[in-house]
Amino acid sequence: MARKSFSVLFFIKKGKLLKNREVPVCMRITVNGCMVDISIKRSCPVNLWNRAKENSKAKTVCQ
């Protein structure tokens, strides 16, 4: 029987700074090694992003 895997990762795109000085938040879905990156239409200031927890430090700031 083949082993199946699934994971979801949230990340920011630092290279795409928006006019409001925030960066877009994206989601990566991986199923059995196949990846798809999706923009979730949210943005966040770079200094409020927590890489280890894959989320924003302040819930009310990100739009």
Biopython code that builds the backbone (N, CA, C, O; Angstrom):
import numpy as np
from Bio.PDB.StructureBuilder import StructureBuilder

atoms = [
    (1, "MET", "N", (0.833, -1.168, 0.000)),
    (1, "MET", "CA", (0.000, 0.000, 0.000)),
    (1, "MET", "C", (0.889, 1.246, 0.000)),
    (1, "MET", "O", (1.831, 1.340, 0.787)),
    (2, "ALA", "N", (0.590, 2.190, -0.874)),
    (2, "ALA", "CA", (1.400, 3.404, -1.001)),
    (2, "ALA", "C", (1.098, 4.365, 0.146)),
    (2, "ALA", "O", (-0.042, 4.498, 0.591)),
    (3, "ARG", "N", (2.144, 5.023, 0.606)),
    (3, "ARG", "CA", (1.981, 5.995, 1.671)),
    (3, "ARG", "C", (1.552, 7.329, 1.076)),
    (3, "ARG", "O", (2.098, 7.758, 0.060)),
    (4, "LYS", "N", (0.580, 7.989, 1.698)),
    (4, "LYS", "CA", (0.062, 9.259, 1.198)),
    (4, "LYS", "C", (0.400, 10.362, 2.184)),
    (4, "LYS", "O", (0.418, 10.148, 3.396)),
    (5, "SER", "N", (0.668, 11.543, 1.648)),
    (5, "SER", "CA", (1.007, 12.667, 2.524)),
    (5, "SER", "C", (0.220, 13.908, 2.098)),
    (5, "SER", "O", (-0.154, 14.067, 0.936)),
    (6, "PHE", "N", (-0.019, 14.780, 3.081)),
    (6, "PHE", "CA", (-0.750, 16.015, 2.855)),
    (6, "PHE", "C", (-0.219, 17.054, 3.835)),
    (6, "PHE", "O", (-0.059, 16.761, 5.020)),
    (7, "SER", "N", (0.060, 18.279, 3.347)),
    (7, "SER", "CA", (0.489, 19.345, 4.246)),
    (7, "SER", "C", (0.026, 20.698, 3.716)),
    (7, "SER", "O", (-0.148, 20.892, 2.513)),
    (8, "VAL", "N", (-0.169, 21.630, 4.654)),
    (8, "VAL", "CA", (-0.562, 22.999, 4.336)),
    (8, "VAL", "C", (0.436, 23.924, 5.024)),
    (8, "VAL", "O", (0.718, 23.768, 6.212)),
    (9, "LEU", "N", (0.969, 24.890, 4.271)),
    (9, "LEU", "CA", (1.974, 25.818, 4.785)),
    (9, "LEU", "C", (1.571, 27.232, 4.403)),
    (9, "LEU", "O", (1.238, 27.490, 3.246)),
    (10, "PHE", "N", (1.597, 28.149, 5.359)),
    (10, "PHE", "CA", (1.337, 29.560, 5.087)),
    (10, "PHE", "C", (2.668, 30.292, 5.088)),
    (10, "PHE", "O", (3.511, 30.042, 5.949)),
    (11, "PHE", "N", (2.867, 31.202, 4.122)),
    (11, "PHE", "CA", (4.114, 31.947, 4.024)),
    (11, "PHE", "C", (3.854, 33.306, 3.407)),
    (11, "PHE", "O", (2.795, 33.543, 2.827)),
    (12, "ILE", "N", (4.834, 34.207, 3.534)),
    (12, "ILE", "CA", (4.719, 35.537, 2.931)),
    (12, "ILE", "C", (5.697, 35.642, 1.778)),
    (12, "ILE", "O", (6.736, 34.983, 1.771)),
    (13, "LYS", "N", (5.360, 36.471, 0.806)),
    (13, "LYS", "CA", (6.244, 36.721, -0.335)),
    (13, "LYS", "C", (6.953, 38.048, -0.108)),
    (13, "LYS", "O", (6.417, 39.107, -0.435)),
    (14, "LYS", "N", (8.161, 37.992, 0.455)),
    (14, "LYS", "CA", (8.905, 39.204, 0.785)),
    (14, "LYS", "C", (9.295, 39.999, -0.454)),
    (14, "LYS", "O", (9.478, 41.213, -0.367)),
    (15, "GLY", "N", (9.423, 39.363, -1.571)),
    (15, "GLY", "CA", (9.834, 40.039, -2.796)),
    (15, "GLY", "C", (8.744, 40.905, -3.423)),
    (15, "GLY", "O", (9.032, 41.715, -4.305)),
    (16, "LYS", "N", (7.507, 40.744, -2.983)),
    (16, "LYS", "CA", (6.387, 41.505, -3.558)),
    (16, "LYS", "C", (5.828, 42.475, -2.523)),
    (16, "LYS", "O", (4.766, 42.227, -1.953)),
    (17, "LEU", "N", (6.525, 43.563, -2.279)),
    (17, "LEU", "CA", (6.076, 44.573, -1.332)),
    (17, "LEU", "C", (4.939, 45.380, -1.950)),
    (17, "LEU", "O", (5.085, 45.920, -3.047)),
    (18, "LEU", "N", (3.808, 45.464, -1.252)),
    (18, "LEU", "CA", (2.641, 46.189, -1.745)),
    (18, "LEU", "C", (2.771, 47.678, -1.449)),
    (18, "LEU", "O", (3.671, 48.087, -0.714)),
    (19, "LYS", "N", (1.888, 48.488, -2.009)),
    (19, "LYS", "CA", (1.927, 49.939, -1.813)),
    (19, "LYS", "C", (1.717, 50.346, -0.361)),
    (19, "LYS", "O", (2.218, 51.386, 0.065)),
    (20, "ASN", "N", (0.983, 49.543, 0.405)),
    (20, "ASN", "CA", (0.743, 49.857, 1.808)),
    (20, "ASN", "C", (1.851, 49.319, 2.730)),
    (20, "ASN", "O", (1.661, 49.220, 3.942)),
    (21, "ARG", "N", (3.006, 48.973, 2.145)),
    (21, "ARG", "CA", (4.195, 48.491, 2.870)),
    (21, "ARG", "C", (3.965, 47.133, 3.540)),
    (21, "ARG", "O", (4.621, 46.815, 4.532)),
    (22, "GLU", "N", (3.051, 46.343, 3.014)),
    (22, "GLU", "CA", (2.794, 44.998, 3.509)),
    (22, "GLU", "C", (3.153, 43.993, 2.422)),
    (22, "GLU", "O", (3.363, 44.364, 1.267)),
    (23, "VAL", "N", (3.221, 42.726, 2.799)),
    (23, "VAL", "CA", (3.533, 41.662, 1.841)),
    (23, "VAL", "C", (2.347, 40.691, 1.772)),
    (23, "VAL", "O", (1.652, 40.498, 2.770)),
    (24, "PRO", "N", (2.112, 40.081, 0.607)),
    (24, "PRO", "CA", (0.998, 39.140, 0.480)),
    (24, "PRO", "C", (1.263, 37.837, 1.234)),
    (24, "PRO", "O", (2.398, 37.365, 1.305)),
    (25, "VAL", "N", (0.203, 37.269, 1.791)),
    (25, "VAL", "CA", (0.265, 35.977, 2.475)),
    (25, "VAL", "C", (-0.239, 34.924, 1.500)),
    (25, "VAL", "O", (-1.281, 35.103, 0.869)),
    (26, "CYS", "N", (0.500, 33.830, 1.378)),
    (26, "CYS", "CA", (0.137, 32.744, 0.459)),
    (26, "CYS", "C", (0.044, 31.427, 1.208)),
    (26, "CYS", "O", (0.507, 31.306, 2.342)),
    (27, "MET", "N", (-0.562, 30.442, 0.559)),
    (27, "MET", "CA", (-0.712, 29.111, 1.129)),
    (27, "MET", "C", (-0.148, 28.100, 0.139)),
    (27, "MET", "O", (-0.387, 28.197, -1.064)),
    (28, "ARG", "N", (0.596, 27.138, 0.650)),
    (28, "ARG", "CA", (1.136, 26.057, -0.184)),
    (28, "ARG", "C", (0.509, 24.747, 0.283)),
    (28, "ARG", "O", (0.615, 24.375, 1.452)),
    (29, "ILE", "N", (-0.141, 24.062, -0.641)),
    (29, "ILE", "CA", (-0.728, 22.752, -0.358)),
    (29, "ILE", "C", (0.120, 21.701, -1.068)),
    (29, "ILE", "O", (0.392, 21.810, -2.264)),
    (30, "THR", "N", (0.532, 20.688, -0.319)),
    (30, "THR", "CA", (1.336, 19.601, -0.879)),
    (30, "THR", "C", (0.609, 18.286, -0.650)),
    (30, "THR", "O", (0.272, 17.938, 0.482)),
    (31, "VAL", "N", (0.372, 17.562, -1.732)),
    (31, "VAL", "CA", (-0.261, 16.245, -1.666)),
    (31, "VAL", "C", (0.637, 15.273, -2.424)),
    (31, "VAL", "O", (0.849, 15.421, -3.627)),
    (32, "ASN", "N", (1.156, 14.288, -1.716)),
    (32, "ASN", "CA", (2.034, 13.262, -2.299)),
    (32, "ASN", "C", (3.180, 13.870, -3.103)),
    (32, "ASN", "O", (3.530, 13.351, -4.163)),
    (33, "GLY", "N", (3.764, 14.951, -2.618)),
    (33, "GLY", "CA", (4.914, 15.577, -3.260)),
    (33, "GLY", "C", (4.583, 16.600, -4.330)),
    (33, "GLY", "O", (5.493, 17.260, -4.831)),
    (34, "CYS", "N", (3.325, 16.762, -4.702)),
    (34, "CYS", "CA", (2.920, 17.761, -5.696)),
    (34, "CYS", "C", (2.495, 19.037, -4.978)),
    (34, "CYS", "O", (1.595, 19.011, -4.138)),
    (35, "MET", "N", (3.151, 20.171, -5.315)),
    (35, "MET", "CA", (2.899, 21.431, -4.636)),
    (35, "MET", "C", (2.067, 22.372, -5.496)),
    (35, "MET", "O", (2.167, 22.382, -6.722)),
    (36, "VAL", "N", (1.230, 23.173, -4.802)),
    (36, "VAL", "CA", (0.469, 24.239, -5.435)),
    (36, "VAL", "C", (0.511, 25.439, -4.499)),
    (36, "VAL", "O", (0.191, 25.317, -3.316)),
    (37, "ASP", "N", (0.908, 26.612, -5.028)),
    (37, "ASP", "CA", (0.908, 27.853, -4.258)),
    (37, "ASP", "C", (-0.337, 28.654, -4.614)),
    (37, "ASP", "O", (-0.671, 28.817, -5.787)),
    (38, "ILE", "N", (-1.027, 29.156, -3.574)),
    (38, "ILE", "CA", (-2.278, 29.881, -3.763)),
    (38, "ILE", "C", (-2.213, 31.175, -2.976)),
    (38, "ILE", "O", (-1.821, 31.174, -1.809)),
    (39, "SER", "N", (-2.595, 32.282, -3.603)),
    (39, "SER", "CA", (-2.718, 33.544, -2.894)),
    (39, "SER", "C", (-4.052, 33.529, -2.153)),
    (39, "SER", "O", (-5.084, 33.186, -2.731)),
    (40, "ILE", "N", (-4.030, 33.901, -0.874)),
    (40, "ILE", "CA", (-5.269, 33.887, -0.089)),
    (40, "ILE", "C", (-5.859, 35.293, 0.057)),
    (40, "ILE", "O", (-6.753, 35.512, 0.874)),
    (41, "LYS", "N", (-5.354, 36.247, -0.739)),
    (41, "LYS", "CA", (-5.883, 37.621, -0.780)),
    (41, "LYS", "C", (-5.798, 38.326, 0.572)),
    (41, "LYS", "O", (-6.683, 39.102, 0.930)),
    (42, "ARG", "N", (-4.734, 38.053, 1.314)),
    (42, "ARG", "CA", (-4.466, 38.722, 2.589)),
    (42, "ARG", "C", (-3.069, 39.295, 2.543)),
    (42, "ARG", "O", (-2.222, 38.818, 1.788)),
    (43, "SER", "N", (-2.818, 40.330, 3.357)),
    (43, "SER", "CA", (-1.479, 40.907, 3.446)),
    (43, "SER", "C", (-1.153, 41.188, 4.899)),
    (43, "SER", "O", (-2.043, 41.274, 5.745)),
    (44, "CYS", "N", (0.149, 41.331, 5.184)),
    (44, "CYS", "CA", (0.610, 41.481, 6.555)),
    (44, "CYS", "C", (1.927, 42.255, 6.550)),
    (44, "CYS", "O", (2.725, 42.089, 5.627)),
    (45, "PRO", "N", (2.178, 43.101, 7.564)),
    (45, "PRO", "CA", (3.493, 43.734, 7.671)),
    (45, "PRO", "C", (4.569, 42.663, 7.916)),
    (45, "PRO", "O", (4.336, 41.697, 8.642)),
    (46, "VAL", "N", (5.722, 42.841, 7.319)),
    (46, "VAL", "CA", (6.798, 41.842, 7.421)),
    (46, "VAL", "C", (7.213, 41.617, 8.870)),
    (46, "VAL", "O", (7.463, 40.480, 9.272)),
    (47, "ASN", "N", (7.289, 42.680, 9.652)),
    (47, "ASN", "CA", (7.785, 42.540, 11.023)),
    (47, "ASN", "C", (6.787, 41.831, 11.949)),
    (47, "ASN", "O", (7.157, 41.465, 13.064)),
    (48, "LEU", "N", (5.541, 41.627, 11.524)),
    (48, "LEU", "CA", (4.557, 40.933, 12.351)),
    (48, "LEU", "C", (4.348, 39.472, 11.949)),
    (48, "LEU", "O", (3.474, 38.803, 12.499)),
    (49, "TRP", "N", (5.136, 38.973, 11.001)),
    (49, "TRP", "CA", (4.978, 37.585, 10.560)),
    (49, "TRP", "C", (5.868, 36.677, 11.392)),
    (49, "TRP", "O", (7.057, 36.952, 11.558)),
    (50, "ASN", "N", (5.303, 35.597, 11.916)),
    (50, "ASN", "CA", (6.035, 34.611, 12.700)),
    (50, "ASN", "C", (6.284, 33.393, 11.816)),
    (50, "ASN", "O", (5.365, 32.619, 11.548)),
    (51, "ARG", "N", (7.529, 33.221, 11.362)),
    (51, "ARG", "CA", (7.857, 32.113, 10.448)),
    (51, "ARG", "C", (7.708, 30.754, 11.108)),
    (51, "ARG", "O", (7.254, 29.801, 10.473)),
    (52, "ALA", "N", (8.083, 30.656, 12.365)),
    (52, "ALA", "CA", (8.047, 29.361, 13.056)),
    (52, "ALA", "C", (6.614, 28.833, 13.187)),
    (52, "ALA", "O", (6.375, 27.637, 13.024)),
    (53, "LYS", "N", (5.674, 29.717, 13.478)),
    (53, "LYS", "CA", (4.275, 29.308, 13.651)),
    (53, "LYS", "C", (3.437, 29.462, 12.391)),
    (53, "LYS", "O", (2.271, 29.067, 12.368)),
    (54, "GLU", "N", (4.026, 30.037, 11.337)),
    (54, "GLU", "CA", (3.353, 30.250, 10.050)),
    (54, "GLU", "C", (2.074, 31.071, 10.201)),
    (54, "GLU", "O", (1.050, 30.753, 9.597)),
    (55, "ASN", "N", (2.141, 32.137, 11.017)),
    (55, "ASN", "CA", (0.991, 33.017, 11.171)),
    (55, "ASN", "C", (1.446, 34.410, 11.593)),
    (55, "ASN", "O", (2.635, 34.655, 11.795)),
    (56, "SER", "N", (0.493, 35.305, 11.721)),
    (56, "SER", "CA", (0.785, 36.671, 12.123)),
    (56, "SER", "C", (0.825, 36.761, 13.637)),
    (56, "SER", "O", (0.092, 36.050, 14.324)),
    (57, "LYS", "N", (1.680, 37.633, 14.161)),
    (57, "LYS", "CA", (1.760, 37.850, 15.601)),
    (57, "LYS", "C", (0.553, 38.642, 16.095)),
    (57, "LYS", "O", (0.117, 38.453, 17.231)),
    (58, "ALA", "N", (0.008, 39.525, 15.258)),
    (58, "ALA", "CA", (-1.147, 40.336, 15.615)),
    (58, "ALA", "C", (-2.317, 39.958, 14.709)),
    (58, "ALA", "O", (-2.228, 40.126, 13.493)),
    (59, "LYS", "N", (-3.381, 39.464, 15.263)),
    (59, "LYS", "CA", (-4.507, 38.976, 14.463)),
    (59, "LYS", "C", (-5.313, 40.090, 13.828)),
    (59, "LYS", "O", (-5.903, 39.881, 12.769)),
    (60, "THR", "N", (-5.361, 41.269, 14.435)),
    (60, "THR", "CA", (-6.209, 42.339, 13.916)),
    (60, "THR", "C", (-5.540, 43.193, 12.857)),
    (60, "THR", "O", (-6.228, 43.943, 12.165)),
    (61, "VAL", "N", (-4.220, 43.110, 12.702)),
    (61, "VAL", "CA", (-3.493, 43.979, 11.772)),
    (61, "VAL", "C", (-3.553, 43.476, 10.346)),
    (61, "VAL", "O", (-3.684, 44.277, 9.421)),
    (62, "CYS", "N", (-3.462, 42.185, 10.143)),
    (62, "CYS", "CA", (-3.441, 41.630, 8.785)),
    (62, "CYS", "C", (-4.812, 41.738, 8.135)),
    (62, "CYS", "O", (-5.840, 41.491, 8.764)),
    (63, "GLN", "N", (-4.802, 42.112, 6.864)),
    (63, "GLN", "CA", (-6.059, 42.323, 6.142)),
    (63, "GLN", "C", (-6.194, 41.357, 5.011)),
    (63, "GLN", "O", (-7.191, 41.385, 4.290)),
]
sb = StructureBuilder()
sb.init_structure("model")
sb.init_model(0)
sb.init_chain("A")
sb.init_seg("    ")
for serial, (resi, resn, name, xyz) in enumerate(atoms, 1):
    if name == "N":
        sb.init_residue(resn, " ", resi, " ")
    sb.init_atom(name, np.array(xyz, "f"), 0.0, 1.0, " ", f" {name:<3s}", serial, name[0])
structure = sb.get_structure()
